[in-house]
Amino acid sequence: MDEDQSAEETTFVVDEITTVIKEVVESTIGNSSYQHSKINQWMSNIVESSLNQLTKLGKPFKYIVTCIILQKNGAGLHTASSCFWDNTTDGSCTVRWENKTIYCSVSVFGLAI
Amino acid sequence: MDAGANTYLIRPNYKDKFKAGVAKECIREILREQLYGVQYNPEEVPTLSKSLADSIKNKLKDVGFDRYKLIVQVVVGEQRGEGVKMAARCFWDADTDSYVQDIYMNDSLFCVAAAFGVYYY
């Protein structure tokens, strides 16, 4: 019984994290258009709120959250990541979000302690 | 007397910490080598960015940060005058963990590479 619980608590659950991040992005830039003057504030908001929500989950993990915001003007963007960790306990998830003028990509890496 | 009693390190020695200077040089060399004179080509860039991430990770492994987990993130984009912003926040142990980042630009593309080192207790 106890072992089952602790196994759940110490693996990276992608779905839960994806939901949390989607909510955060929606509430920060949900209906906005790209505005150069507001970008800094949006970035800080997204990254800090995500981190706050993740730490509230109370799991024994270290988190790294990165966020990229891109203005839509026809240019292409590619992201890749390579990780050297423990596959059984650590994981990552990336949430892509867009509206008419903004592309936003948030990546979360979770490393078990 | 148990001679081996307190040998498990829960903090890296000063010499074994994630060295930002060394890691940044690794990233810089790889980006310069692999992206010099490269044009943005939407078919090749996905494989290019993956191979950059893997090369950087392998080079950092060779340098030998003992007991560190490594995460390398590479972003490659086309230069068309658009506005881009990238930010990261981390919830970790500031004494043992650290990150480095480097940016490479030429006239058709830009590339941001970030490497994070997290100590495994």
gemmi code that builds the backbone of each chain (N, CA, C; Angstrom):
import gemmi

chains = {
    "A": [
        ("MET", (0.851, -1.208, 0.000), (0.000, 0.000, 0.000), (0.870, 1.235, 0.000)),
        ("ASP", (1.747, 1.263, 0.980), (2.613, 2.425, 1.120), (3.512, 2.599, -0.083)),
        ("GLU", (4.020, 1.466, -0.586), (4.950, 1.538, -1.725), (4.259, 2.094, -2.956)),
        ("ASP", (3.003, 1.687, -3.168), (2.264, 2.182, -4.322), (2.138, 3.694, -4.288)),
        ("GLN", (1.774, 4.187, -3.110), (1.594, 5.627, -2.967), (2.882, 6.363, -3.258)),
        ("SER", (3.984, 5.827, -2.686), (5.220, 6.589, -2.859), (5.704, 6.522, -4.302)),
        ("ALA", (5.359, 5.444, -5.024), (5.772, 5.385, -6.426), (5.053, 6.468, -7.224)),
        ("GLU", (3.765, 6.677, -6.930), (3.020, 7.700, -7.645), (3.550, 9.085, -7.349)),
        ("GLU", (3.907, 9.275, -6.103), (4.376, 10.590, -5.695), (5.729, 10.946, -6.285)),
        ("THR", (6.534, 9.946, -6.629), (7.882, 10.283, -7.059), (8.123, 10.065, -8.544)),
        ("THR", (7.060, 9.995, -9.370), (7.301, 9.991, -10.814), (6.631, 11.221, -11.403)),
        ("PHE", (7.159, 11.647, -12.524), (6.684, 12.860, -13.157), (5.380, 12.556, -13.899)),
        ("VAL", (4.271, 13.184, -13.497), (2.985, 12.907, -14.139), (2.694, 13.987, -15.175)),
        ("VAL", (2.824, 13.627, -16.452), (2.727, 14.625, -17.516), (1.363, 15.303, -17.588)),
        ("ASP", (0.265, 14.532, -17.453), (-1.070, 15.122, -17.651), (-1.386, 16.210, -16.653)),
        ("GLU", (-1.066, 15.907, -15.392), (-1.352, 16.883, -14.344), (-0.648, 18.204, -14.649)),
        ("ILE", (0.635, 18.094, -14.977), (1.439, 19.287, -15.208), (0.923, 20.051, -16.427)),
        ("THR", (0.553, 19.328, -17.495), (0.047, 19.994, -18.694), (-1.172, 20.828, -18.357)),
        ("THR", (-2.084, 20.264, -17.568), (-3.296, 21.012, -17.207), (-2.947, 22.278, -16.469)),
        ("VAL", (-2.070, 22.151, -15.474), (-1.668, 23.324, -14.686), (-1.113, 24.417, -15.583)),
        ("ILE", (-0.207, 24.050, -16.482), (0.448, 25.052, -17.318), (-0.551, 25.702, -18.276)),
        ("LYS", (-1.435, 24.897, -18.863), (-2.410, 25.466, -19.802), (-3.241, 26.540, -19.131)),
        ("GLU", (-3.677, 26.241, -17.896), (-4.477, 27.233, -17.177), (-3.713, 28.523, -16.984)),
        ("VAL", (-2.449, 28.376, -16.578), (-1.653, 29.568, -16.311), (-1.503, 30.421, -17.570)),
        ("VAL", (-1.213, 29.786, -18.702), (-1.012, 30.554, -19.936), (-2.319, 31.233, -20.356)),
        ("GLU", (-3.413, 30.482, -20.285), (-4.711, 31.059, -20.646), (-5.015, 32.287, -19.817)),
        ("SER", (-4.792, 32.182, -18.517), (-5.182, 33.304, -17.669), (-4.255, 34.496, -17.844)),
        ("THR", (-3.027, 34.280, -18.319), (-2.127, 35.423, -18.478), (-2.282, 36.112, -19.831)),
        ("ILE", (-2.228, 35.336, -20.918), (-2.295, 36.008, -22.227), (-3.487, 35.562, -23.045)),
        ("GLY", (-4.490, 34.967, -22.389), (-5.657, 34.414, -23.065), (-6.169, 35.191, -24.261)),
        ("ASN", (-6.538, 36.449, -24.053), (-7.170, 37.176, -25.149), (-6.331, 38.304, -25.687)),
        ("SER", (-5.029, 38.312, -25.387), (-4.259, 39.500, -25.756), (-3.584, 39.365, -27.099)),
        ("SER", (-3.269, 40.529, -27.690), (-2.458, 40.547, -28.911), (-1.030, 40.870, -28.529)),
        ("TYR", (-0.098, 40.563, -29.420), (1.303, 40.804, -29.119), (1.551, 42.292, -28.898)),
        ("GLN", (2.060, 42.611, -27.715), (2.421, 44.006, -27.433), (3.803, 44.029, -26.833)),
        ("HIS", (4.718, 44.637, -27.514), (6.111, 44.604, -27.092), (6.303, 45.115, -25.673)),
        ("SER", (5.490, 46.103, -25.300), (5.689, 46.700, -23.983), (5.229, 45.786, -22.858)),
        ("LYS", (4.336, 44.841, -23.179), (3.827, 43.999, -22.094), (4.544, 42.668, -21.988)),
        ("ILE", (5.377, 42.379, -22.962), (5.995, 41.052, -22.996), (6.719, 40.685, -21.716)),
        ("ASN", (7.530, 41.601, -21.201), (8.295, 41.262, -20.003), (7.387, 40.834, -18.867)),
        ("GLN", (6.308, 41.608, -18.716), (5.388, 41.320, -17.626), (4.701, 39.963, -17.818)),
        ("TRP", (4.291, 39.667, -19.060), (3.642, 38.388, -19.329), (4.572, 37.228, -19.045)),
        ("MET", (5.806, 37.376, -19.517), (6.798, 36.325, -19.316), (6.961, 36.023, -17.846)),
        ("SER", (7.212, 37.078, -17.063), (7.450, 36.867, -15.629), (6.238, 36.216, -15.007)),
        ("ASN", (5.058, 36.697, -15.381), (3.832, 36.130, -14.834), (3.708, 34.656, -15.110)),
        ("ILE", (3.851, 34.309, -16.400), (3.676, 32.908, -16.778), (4.659, 32.033, -16.028)),
        ("VAL", (5.942, 32.415, -16.092), (6.946, 31.534, -15.503), (6.798, 31.446, -13.996)),
        ("GLU", (6.572, 32.593, -13.359), (6.461, 32.543, -11.902), (5.196, 31.845, -11.439)),
        ("SER", (4.047, 32.113, -12.075), (2.829, 31.416, -11.650), (2.946, 29.925, -11.870)),
        ("SER", (3.530, 29.522, -13.010), (3.678, 28.077, -13.254), (4.480, 27.454, -12.147)),
        ("LEU", (5.605, 28.090, -11.825), (6.462, 27.516, -10.801), (5.727, 27.436, -9.466)),
        ("ASN", (4.980, 28.490, -9.149), (4.225, 28.481, -7.902), (3.242, 27.326, -7.860)),
        ("GLN", (2.469, 27.166, -8.943), (1.486, 26.084, -8.968), (2.152, 24.730, -8.861)),
        ("LEU", (3.305, 24.584, -9.515), (3.989, 23.300, -9.466), (4.470, 22.993, -8.062)),
        ("THR", (5.001, 23.997, -7.382), (5.498, 23.713, -6.038), (4.345, 23.418, -5.089)),
        ("LYS", (3.157, 23.977, -5.394), (2.015, 23.683, -4.531), (1.609, 22.219, -4.597)),
        ("LEU", (1.982, 21.516, -5.670), (1.643, 20.102, -5.772), (2.320, 19.286, -4.670)),
        ("GLY", (3.375, 19.858, -4.110), (3.989, 19.229, -2.950), (4.779, 17.963, -3.204)),
        ("LYS", (5.252, 17.783, -4.455), (5.995, 16.554, -4.733), (7.493, 16.788, -4.542)),
        ("PRO", (8.256, 15.706, -4.261), (9.689, 15.877, -4.015), (10.463, 16.043, -5.325)),
        ("PHE", (10.239, 17.174, -6.006), (10.864, 17.392, -7.304), (11.536, 18.750, -7.374)),
        ("LYS", (12.586, 18.823, -8.192), (13.155, 20.132, -8.544), (12.567, 20.446, -9.916)),
        ("TYR", (12.182, 21.679, -10.160), (11.548, 22.035, -11.423), (12.343, 23.071, -12.187)),
        ("ILE", (12.306, 22.960, -13.523), (12.853, 24.011, -14.382), (11.738, 24.337, -15.374)),
        ("VAL", (11.338, 25.605, -15.428), (10.264, 26.013, -16.340), (10.852, 27.006, -17.328)),
        ("THR", (10.708, 26.745, -18.634), (11.174, 27.745, -19.600), (9.998, 28.117, -20.492)),
        ("CYS", (9.984, 29.363, -20.924), (8.856, 29.837, -21.704), (9.389, 30.648, -22.876)),
        ("ILE", (8.838, 30.415, -24.064), (9.243, 31.186, -25.240), (8.000, 31.826, -25.814)),
        ("ILE", (8.053, 33.139, -26.013), (6.925, 33.822, -26.645), (7.407, 34.416, -27.955)),
        ("LEU", (6.638, 34.184, -28.997), (7.075, 34.561, -30.328), (5.936, 35.287, -31.026)),
        ("GLN", (6.287, 36.373, -31.707), (5.288, 37.112, -32.448), (5.026, 36.372, -33.757)),
        ("LYS", (3.774, 36.276, -34.172), (3.497, 35.550, -35.411), (3.775, 36.446, -36.601)),
        ("ASN", (4.840, 36.119, -37.339), (4.973, 36.866, -38.591), (5.537, 35.988, -39.693)),
        ("GLY", (5.231, 34.717, -39.617), (5.628, 33.828, -40.702), (6.967, 33.150, -40.497)),
        ("ALA", (7.682, 33.546, -39.454), (8.994, 32.915, -39.254), (8.831, 31.558, -38.590)),
        ("GLY", (9.818, 30.713, -38.747), (9.754, 29.376, -38.153), (10.575, 29.316, -36.889)),
        ("LEU", (10.204, 28.414, -35.982), (10.943, 28.246, -34.736), (10.980, 26.766, -34.398)),
        ("HIS", (12.132, 26.282, -33.939), (12.234, 24.883, -33.521), (12.880, 24.800, -32.160)),
        ("THR", (12.359, 23.903, -31.327), (12.952, 23.705, -30.007), (13.317, 22.247, -29.879)),
        ("ALA", (14.489, 21.975, -29.286), (14.868, 20.588, -29.045), (15.503, 20.525, -27.672)),
        ("SER", (15.380, 19.387, -27.006), (16.086, 19.282, -25.735), (16.635, 17.878, -25.574)),
        ("SER", (17.763, 17.806, -24.886), (18.425, 16.541, -24.686), (18.732, 16.449, -23.201)),
        ("CYS", (18.358, 15.331, -22.564), (18.503, 15.284, -21.117), (19.228, 14.044, -20.641)),
        ("PHE", (20.036, 14.246, -19.614), (20.808, 13.166, -19.036), (20.292, 13.013, -17.621)),
        ("TRP", (19.363, 12.047, -17.401), (18.739, 11.906, -16.078), (18.282, 10.483, -15.862)),
        ("ASP", (17.428, 10.304, -14.886), (16.936, 8.981, -14.561), (15.544, 8.825, -15.190)),
        ("ASN", (15.444, 8.014, -16.225), (14.175, 7.903, -16.951), (12.988, 7.435, -16.131)),
        ("THR", (13.264, 6.692, -15.075), (12.130, 6.144, -14.323), (11.455, 7.201, -13.460)),
        ("THR", (12.185, 8.210, -13.033), (11.569, 9.175, -12.127), (11.456, 10.581, -12.690)),
        ("ASP", (12.291, 10.929, -13.686), (12.283, 12.309, -14.164), (11.531, 12.404, -15.477)),
        ("GLY", (11.047, 13.610, -15.787), (10.336, 13.756, -17.045), (10.199, 15.204, -17.443)),
        ("SER", (9.664, 15.409, -18.643), (9.465, 16.773, -19.101), (8.154, 16.836, -19.848)),
        ("CYS", (7.603, 18.049, -19.964), (6.439, 18.189, -20.812), (6.465, 19.569, -21.418)),
        ("THR", (5.936, 19.691, -22.622), (5.941, 20.967, -23.325), (4.509, 21.296, -23.711)),
        ("VAL", (4.108, 22.530, -23.453), (2.757, 22.957, -23.795), (2.860, 24.043, -24.854)),
        ("ARG", (2.214, 23.808, -26.017), (2.257, 24.828, -27.074), (0.904, 25.513, -27.104)),
        ("TRP", (0.907, 26.816, -27.205), (-0.349, 27.557, -27.177), (-0.247, 28.664, -28.196)),
        ("GLU", (-1.333, 28.979, -28.876), (-1.252, 30.087, -29.814), (-2.581, 30.821, -29.901)),
        ("ASN", (-2.505, 32.083, -30.346), (-3.719, 32.783, -30.727), (-3.361, 33.509, -32.026)),
        ("LYS", (-4.131, 34.527, -32.401), (-3.898, 35.119, -33.724), (-2.541, 35.796, -33.879)),
        ("THR", (-1.989, 36.325, -32.790), (-0.740, 37.075, -32.968), (0.432, 36.544, -32.169)),
        ("ILE", (0.190, 35.567, -31.294), (1.268, 35.104, -30.397), (1.404, 33.576, -30.454)),
        ("TYR", (2.659, 33.123, -30.411), (2.931, 31.704, -30.177), (3.581, 31.624, -28.825)),
        ("CYS", (3.157, 30.654, -28.011), (3.801, 30.530, -26.715), (4.135, 29.057, -26.487)),
        ("SER", (5.362, 28.778, -26.062), (5.730, 27.397, -25.792), (6.348, 27.322, -24.405)),
        ("VAL", (5.759, 26.520, -23.526), (6.271, 26.413, -22.160), (6.771, 24.994, -21.952)),
        ("SER", (8.015, 24.847, -21.484), (8.551, 23.507, -21.192), (8.789, 23.387, -19.700)),
        ("VAL", (8.409, 22.234, -19.147), (8.661, 21.999, -17.735), (9.509, 20.748, -17.627)),
        ("PHE", (10.600, 20.827, -16.881), (11.434, 19.651, -16.621), (11.332, 19.362, -15.140)),
        ("GLY", (11.045, 18.118, -14.775), (10.945, 17.785, -13.358), (11.977, 16.725, -13.021)),
        ("LEU", (12.786, 16.995, -12.003), (13.831, 16.043, -11.612), (13.591, 15.598, -10.190)),
        ("ALA", (13.537, 14.266, -9.994), (13.264, 13.768, -8.655), (14.475, 13.964, -7.765)),
        ("ILE", (14.190, 14.231, -6.521), (15.289, 14.437, -5.578), (15.801, 13.077, -5.106)),
    ],
    "B": [
        ("MET", (36.099, 0.849, 14.805), (35.793, 2.123, 14.124), (35.353, 1.830, 12.704)),
        ("ASP", (34.303, 2.437, 12.271), (33.808, 2.209, 10.923), (34.397, 3.279, 10.006)),
        ("ALA", (35.413, 2.919, 9.249), (36.121, 3.925, 8.458), (35.258, 4.493, 7.343)),
        ("GLY", (34.335, 3.687, 6.815), (33.545, 4.171, 5.678), (32.258, 4.846, 6.088)),
        ("ALA", (32.114, 5.242, 7.341), (30.821, 5.701, 7.844), (30.292, 6.953, 7.163)),
        ("ASN", (31.124, 8.003, 7.000), (30.566, 9.254, 6.475), (31.118, 9.610, 5.116)),
        ("THR", (31.081, 8.648, 4.147), (31.688, 9.007, 2.870), (30.678, 9.404, 1.804)),
        ("TYR", (29.347, 9.275, 2.050), (28.378, 9.634, 1.026), (28.199, 11.148, 1.001)),
        ("LEU", (28.540, 11.760, -0.122), (28.463, 13.210, -0.204), (27.042, 13.657, -0.492)),
        ("ILE", (26.534, 14.611, 0.301), (25.216, 15.154, -0.030), (25.350, 16.549, -0.609)),
        ("ARG", (26.565, 17.022, -0.728), (26.824, 18.302, -1.375), (28.091, 18.120, -2.192)),
        ("PRO", (28.201, 18.694, -3.380), (29.442, 18.493, -4.126), (30.583, 19.272, -3.486)),
        ("ASN", (31.809, 18.746, -3.664), (32.970, 19.520, -3.233), (33.066, 20.767, -4.089)),
        ("TYR", (33.775, 21.726, -3.601), (33.904, 22.975, -4.347), (34.415, 22.740, -5.764)),
        ("LYS", (35.379, 21.779, -5.892), (35.952, 21.548, -7.209), (34.985, 20.829, -8.145)),
        ("ASP", (33.988, 20.110, -7.572), (33.113, 19.321, -8.427), (31.821, 20.024, -8.785)),
        ("LYS", (31.675, 21.278, -8.408), (30.435, 21.971, -8.718), (30.289, 22.203, -10.214)),
        ("PHE", (29.059, 22.455, -10.620), (28.758, 22.711, -12.029), (29.461, 24.010, -12.438)),
        ("LYS", (30.500, 23.880, -13.273), (31.295, 25.062, -13.587), (30.692, 25.810, -14.767)),
        ("ALA", (30.196, 27.006, -14.487), (29.522, 27.767, -15.524), (30.467, 28.158, -16.659)),
        ("GLY", (31.688, 28.546, -16.321), (32.625, 28.989, -17.348), (32.931, 27.901, -18.355)),
        ("VAL", (33.254, 26.713, -17.833), (33.588, 25.581, -18.701), (32.394, 25.192, -19.569)),
        ("ALA", (31.229, 25.113, -18.940), (30.033, 24.698, -19.689), (29.710, 25.702, -20.787)),
        ("LYS", (29.853, 26.982, -20.480), (29.541, 27.995, -21.486), (30.474, 27.881, -22.684)),
        ("GLU", (31.757, 27.606, -22.434), (32.698, 27.422, -23.539), (32.288, 26.262, -24.419)),
        ("CYS", (31.875, 25.143, -23.781), (31.441, 23.960, -24.543), (30.325, 24.334, -25.496)),
        ("ILE", (29.318, 25.017, -24.943), (28.169, 25.377, -25.757), (28.608, 26.287, -26.889)),
        ("ARG", (29.420, 27.291, -26.552), (29.832, 28.269, -27.557), (30.550, 27.600, -28.714)),
        ("GLU", (31.491, 26.677, -28.382), (32.237, 25.999, -29.460), (31.303, 25.233, -30.372)),
        ("ILE", (30.396, 24.470, -29.762), (29.516, 23.641, -30.591), (28.617, 24.496, -31.476)),
        ("LEU", (28.070, 25.570, -30.921), (27.195, 26.406, -31.735), (27.983, 27.018, -32.893)),
        ("ARG", (29.197, 27.528, -32.591), (29.999, 28.144, -33.653), (30.313, 27.144, -34.752)),
        ("GLU", (30.768, 25.959, -34.323), (31.151, 24.934, -35.305), (30.000, 24.553, -36.205)),
        ("GLN", (28.859, 24.218, -35.565), (27.787, 23.620, -36.346), (26.898, 24.618, -37.060)),
        ("LEU", (26.911, 25.881, -36.639), (25.996, 26.825, -37.260), (26.676, 27.850, -38.142)),
        ("TYR", (28.008, 27.759, -38.282), (28.701, 28.770, -39.059), (28.255, 28.693, -40.513)),
        ("GLY", (27.711, 29.774, -41.041), (27.323, 29.799, -42.442), (26.088, 28.986, -42.784)),
        ("VAL", (25.348, 28.515, -41.783), (24.166, 27.704, -42.090), (22.957, 28.611, -42.335)),
        ("GLN", (22.191, 28.308, -43.368), (20.986, 29.081, -43.642), (19.787, 28.373, -43.030)),
        ("TYR", (18.752, 29.120, -42.682), (17.552, 28.518, -42.113), (16.819, 27.749, -43.197)),
        ("ASN", (16.661, 26.461, -43.011), (15.962, 25.630, -43.987), (14.933, 24.795, -43.235)),
        ("PRO", (13.641, 25.058, -43.423), (12.635, 24.422, -42.559), (12.656, 22.900, -42.561)),
        ("GLU", (13.263, 22.294, -43.599), (13.301, 20.827, -43.556), (14.459, 20.299, -42.743)),
        ("GLU", (15.576, 21.063, -42.755), (16.756, 20.548, -42.048), (16.803, 20.959, -40.590)),
        ("VAL", (16.159, 22.083, -40.275), (16.320, 22.607, -38.916), (15.883, 21.658, -37.801)),
        ("PRO", (14.796, 20.892, -37.949), (14.448, 19.975, -36.850), (15.586, 19.012, -36.518)),
        ("THR", (16.190, 18.413, -37.542), (17.294, 17.482, -37.234), (18.492, 18.247, -36.708)),
        ("LEU", (18.705, 19.455, -37.245), (19.840, 20.248, -36.770), (19.699, 20.566, -35.287)),
        ("SER", (18.501, 20.983, -34.874), (18.365, 21.371, -33.468), (18.508, 20.153, -32.556)),
        ("LYS", (17.985, 19.004, -33.000), (18.151, 17.802, -32.169), (19.616, 17.434, -32.055)),
        ("SER", (20.337, 17.524, -33.186), (21.734, 17.102, -33.120), (22.548, 18.085, -32.291)),
        ("LEU", (22.177, 19.374, -32.318), (22.867, 20.341, -31.464), (22.667, 19.979, -30.005)),
        ("ALA", (21.405, 19.695, -29.644), (21.123, 19.374, -28.244), (21.908, 18.139, -27.814)),
        ("ASP", (21.932, 17.122, -28.666), (22.666, 15.911, -28.299), (24.166, 16.150, -28.210)),
        ("SER", (24.728, 16.908, -29.173), (26.179, 17.162, -29.103), (26.546, 17.922, -27.848)),
        ("ILE", (25.734, 18.936, -27.502), (26.051, 19.721, -26.311), (25.973, 18.827, -25.084)),
        ("LYS", (24.931, 17.990, -25.018), (24.810, 17.122, -23.853), (25.988, 16.174, -23.757)),
        ("ASN", (26.398, 15.586, -24.903), (27.514, 14.647, -24.861), (28.808, 15.330, -24.462)),
        ("LYS", (29.001, 16.562, -24.967), (30.231, 17.260, -24.610), (30.258, 17.563, -23.112)),
        ("LEU", (29.115, 17.961, -22.567), (29.081, 18.244, -21.133), (29.313, 16.969, -20.321)),
        ("LYS", (28.795, 15.837, -20.816), (29.045, 14.591, -20.114), (30.526, 14.280, -20.114)),
        ("ASP", (31.204, 14.557, -21.256), (32.636, 14.276, -21.327), (33.434, 15.125, -20.358)),
        ("VAL", (33.023, 16.384, -20.189), (33.741, 17.232, -19.240), (33.719, 16.589, -17.863)),
        ("GLY", (32.616, 15.909, -17.546), (32.577, 15.105, -16.328), (32.090, 15.807, -15.087)),
        ("PHE", (30.831, 16.264, -15.083), (30.273, 16.810, -13.858), (29.685, 15.639, -13.106)),
        ("ASP", (30.394, 15.191, -12.095), (30.010, 13.983, -11.399), (28.732, 14.172, -10.598)),
        ("ARG", (27.786, 13.216, -10.697), (26.524, 13.235, -9.963), (25.609, 14.387, -10.356)),
        ("TYR", (25.826, 14.964, -11.531), (24.930, 16.002, -11.991), (24.028, 15.462, -13.083)),
        ("LYS", (22.727, 15.799, -13.001), (21.810, 15.507, -14.087), (21.852, 16.717, -15.006)),
        ("LEU", (21.827, 16.481, -16.326), (21.966, 17.584, -17.270), (20.727, 17.730, -18.142)),
        ("ILE", (20.325, 18.960, -18.377), (19.228, 19.218, -19.306), (19.716, 20.279, -20.268)),
        ("VAL", (19.608, 20.005, -21.571), (20.048, 20.978, -22.560), (18.849, 21.332, -23.418)),
        ("GLN", (18.563, 22.626, -23.569), (17.451, 23.012, -24.420), (17.976, 23.934, -25.511)),
        ("VAL", (17.633, 23.628, -26.759), (18.122, 24.417, -27.895), (16.918, 24.969, -28.651)),
        ("VAL", (16.941, 26.264, -28.948), (15.856, 26.875, -29.715), (16.466, 27.502, -30.951)),
        ("VAL", (15.994, 27.115, -32.135), (16.514, 27.695, -33.373), (15.363, 28.368, -34.094)),
        ("GLY", (15.555, 29.614, -34.507), (14.473, 30.313, -35.177), (14.974, 31.089, -36.379)),
        ("GLU", (14.054, 31.425, -37.258), (14.392, 32.171, -38.462), (14.436, 33.651, -38.145)),
        ("GLN", (15.383, 34.371, -38.749), (15.475, 35.805, -38.491), (14.608, 36.550, -39.482)),
        ("ARG", (13.483, 37.074, -38.971), (12.645, 37.850, -39.888), (12.209, 39.133, -39.238)),
        ("GLY", (12.915, 39.522, -38.222), (12.553, 40.773, -37.563), (11.441, 40.630, -36.554)),
        ("GLU", (11.025, 39.414, -36.224), (9.931, 39.281, -35.251), (10.473, 39.437, -33.844)),
        ("GLY", (9.579, 39.673, -32.896), (9.988, 39.798, -31.507), (9.941, 38.422, -30.848)),
        ("VAL", (11.015, 38.059, -30.160), (11.033, 36.782, -29.435), (11.518, 37.035, -28.038)),
        ("LYS", (10.969, 36.324, -27.066), (11.454, 36.452, -25.702), (11.489, 35.062, -25.093)),
        ("MET", (12.534, 34.762, -24.357), (12.617, 33.450, -23.703), (12.983, 33.658, -22.243)),
        ("ALA", (12.306, 32.964, -21.333), (12.599, 33.121, -19.909), (12.603, 31.755, -19.257)),
        ("ALA", (13.288, 31.640, -18.123), (13.272, 30.385, -17.385), (13.286, 30.681, -15.898)),
        ("ARG", (12.574, 29.859, -15.140), (12.632, 29.987, -13.681), (12.839, 28.588, -13.156)),
        ("CYS", (13.591, 28.469, -12.055), (13.873, 27.143, -11.559), (13.626, 27.037, -10.067)),
        ("PHE", (13.145, 25.879, -9.680), (12.893, 25.608, -8.270), (13.892, 24.527, -7.905)),
        ("TRP", (15.043, 24.926, -7.335), (16.098, 23.949, -7.048), (16.941, 24.404, -5.878)),
        ("ASP", (18.051, 23.793, -5.706), (18.943, 24.115, -4.608), (20.019, 25.047, -5.169)),
        ("ALA", (19.908, 26.322, -4.865), (20.790, 27.304, -5.505), (22.263, 27.085, -5.177)),
        ("ASP", (22.533, 26.365, -4.129), (23.923, 26.154, -3.757), (24.606, 25.149, -4.689)),
        ("THR", (23.854, 24.129, -5.129), (24.482, 23.069, -5.925), (24.124, 23.133, -7.405)),
        ("ASP", (22.973, 23.727, -7.749), (22.503, 23.668, -9.130), (22.724, 24.981, -9.848)),
        ("SER", (22.864, 24.880, -11.170), (23.140, 26.105, -11.916), (22.835, 25.916, -13.397)),
        ("TYR", (22.904, 27.004, -14.162), (22.629, 26.894, -15.587), (23.586, 27.803, -16.348)),
        ("VAL", (23.721, 27.548, -17.660), (24.467, 28.454, -18.526), (23.686, 28.592, -19.823)),
        ("GLN", (23.911, 29.686, -20.527), (23.189, 29.874, -21.771), (24.085, 30.625, -22.752)),
        ("ASP", (23.837, 30.403, -24.032), (24.583, 31.131, -25.038), (23.695, 31.373, -26.245)),
        ("ILE", (23.956, 32.462, -26.945), (23.146, 32.806, -28.109), (24.044, 32.950, -29.320)),
        ("TYR", (23.627, 32.404, -30.440), (24.397, 32.543, -31.680), (23.477, 33.122, -32.731)),
        ("MET", (23.953, 34.133, -33.459), (23.107, 34.703, -34.506), (23.878, 34.843, -35.797)),
        ("ASN", (23.233, 34.560, -36.921), (23.806, 34.986, -38.175), (22.658, 35.635, -38.936)),
        ("ASP", (22.841, 35.960, -40.199), (21.774, 36.772, -40.776), (20.525, 36.008, -41.179)),
        ("SER", (20.549, 34.647, -41.122), (19.293, 33.983, -41.470), (18.662, 33.231, -40.315)),
        ("LEU", (19.438, 33.018, -39.239), (18.826, 32.331, -38.101), (19.448, 32.795, -36.791)),
        ("PHE", (18.739, 32.463, -35.705), (19.314, 32.715, -34.384), (19.153, 31.416, -33.600)),
        ("CYS", (20.037, 31.203, -32.627), (19.971, 29.980, -31.853), (20.286, 30.271, -30.396)),
        ("VAL", (19.421, 29.796, -29.508), (19.650, 29.961, -28.076), (19.848, 28.571, -27.501)),
        ("ALA", (20.915, 28.378, -26.731), (21.123, 27.081, -26.098), (21.258, 27.302, -24.601)),
        ("ALA", (20.512, 26.530, -23.800), (20.599, 26.650, -22.350), (20.884, 25.280, -21.786)),
        ("ALA", (21.836, 25.199, -20.847), (22.152, 23.921, -20.216), (21.966, 24.078, -18.710)),
        ("PHE", (21.204, 23.157, -18.101), (20.955, 23.217, -16.659), (21.630, 22.026, -16.004)),
        ("GLY", (22.280, 22.251, -14.871), (22.922, 21.144, -14.152), (22.288, 21.024, -12.775)),
        ("VAL", (21.747, 19.844, -12.460), (21.038, 19.634, -11.203), (21.720, 18.518, -10.444)),
        ("TYR", (22.095, 18.751, -9.200), (22.828, 17.745, -8.425), (21.892, 16.632, -7.953)),
        ("TYR", (22.347, 15.391, -8.068), (21.556, 14.267, -7.592), (22.042, 13.857, -6.209)),
        ("TYR", (21.179, 14.035, -5.216), (21.617, 13.807, -3.817), (21.922, 12.339, -3.533)),
    ],
}
model = gemmi.Model(1)
for chain_id, residues in chains.items():
    chain = gemmi.Chain(chain_id)
    for i, (resn, *xyz) in enumerate(residues, 1):
        res = gemmi.Residue()
        res.name, res.seqid = resn, gemmi.SeqId(i, " ")
        for name, pos in zip(("N", "CA", "C"), xyz):
            atom = gemmi.Atom()
            atom.name, atom.element = name, gemmi.Element(name[0])
            atom.pos, atom.b_iso = gemmi.Position(*pos), 0.0
            res.add_atom(atom)
        chain.add_residue(res)
    model.add_chain(chain)
structure = gemmi.Structure()
structure.add_model(model)
structure.setup_entities()
